[in-house]
Amino acid sequence: MQGFNRIDSGAIVVSTICVLHCVGLPLLLTVAPLLSVHWLQEQHFHWALLLLALPLSMIGLWQGFQRHASWLVPSIGALGLGLMAYDLLPAHDEHAHGLTLVGVILVAVAHALNIRGIRRHYACSH
């Protein structure tokens, strides 16, 4: 059970980094000339976080699903990952950043539900 929680916890940490990036970026950009943080607004950062979140989420949510058998959990996670990926499409509009933030929150919620579902499964099977 500990391995499952580590994957989900890692995915929650990645989601938290995404939220901090999305919320903190406007604040950092106001002082960007002083801090030289231009790299934070590049698509490379978004790609790196998405490429980190995808395998963590897919593995963690799939392993959790095999324990708790709730389709809701991976569905929420998939919706969240889809919203995160939408922002990286070349022709996205200005509303995409809000959808990315919603997606990140959905992924974090899915992993929290996954942990809860796994714990309930182990509690019921003993």
Secondary structure, 3 states (H helix, E strand, C coil): CHHHHHHHHHHHHHHHHHHHHHHHHHHHHHCHHHHCCHHHHCHHHHHHHHHHHHHHHHHHHHHHHHHHCCCHHHHHHHHHHHHHHHCCCCCCCCCHHHHHHHHHHHHHHHHHHHHHHHHHHHHHCC
